[in-house]
């Protein structure tokens, strides 16, 4: 059996493809909503974050022979946990990550971390659209809740996110609670509606709709702070479903 970390919509599509190819797998997801597409396809899943010990115990209990890490490109701790657990159990590890999109523009400023992005933005005057989700929201509110800045936060419409916004002092009128992916036209409309003068986003890749966000902002002449992906060294790194299938064919041990 394969332990499959399904952190994105394209990762879940990969899980479905592997299941259809006959590979038995158990997928892990962080939220119940992320599990819906797996449930519909009859894929076994476990909801919730796993510690290294949790993951080792699960691998041993289920006699798993491979770990496929298709967690979000910014879920650095999840990837570190998966690599450590695979190593501890002496089983192969495969990393799938959606390809990066290449953008070149004088309007783009790259940042190595969320905190660096927040520091770069703190001298801005105007409306900043934050599209990095709720997990690191506190970093940005610490630096950007200023009189000269209107911080508009776009995130998933769940209770936890709304409670976090309330706790951090983000006003309801500054919350865009919506689930993507978004078209370029919708991104433009939101930028126009909120009179955005700076966007902060992550280097998530095409499936994460970073290209539509970036294209919309750049076409409108809006500067962008782009947070780069964490610099991790992965074994068996793949950027396509085909690469995963090829590597899996050479590494996977079928259960008898």
Secondary structure as UniProt FT lines:
FT   STRAND          2..6
FT   HELIX           9..20
FT   TURN            21..22
FT   STRAND          25..29
FT   HELIX           32..40
FT   TURN            41..42
FT   STRAND          44..47
FT   HELIX           52..61
FT   TURN            62..63
FT   STRAND          66..70
FT   TURN            73..74
FT   HELIX           76..88
FT   TURN            89..90
FT   STRAND          92..96
FT   TURN            106..107
FT   STRAND          108..111
FT   HELIX           114..121
FT   TURN            122..123
FT   STRAND          126..130
FT   TURN            135..136
FT   HELIX           137..144
FT   TURN            147..148
FT   STRAND          149..155
FT   HELIX           159..168
FT   HELIX           172..174
FT   STRAND          175..177
FT   HELIX           184..193
FT   TURN            194..195
FT   STRAND          196..202
FT   TURN            206..209
FT   HELIX           210..219
FT   TURN            220..221
FT   STRAND          223..227
FT   STRAND          237..238
FT   HELIX           241..251
//
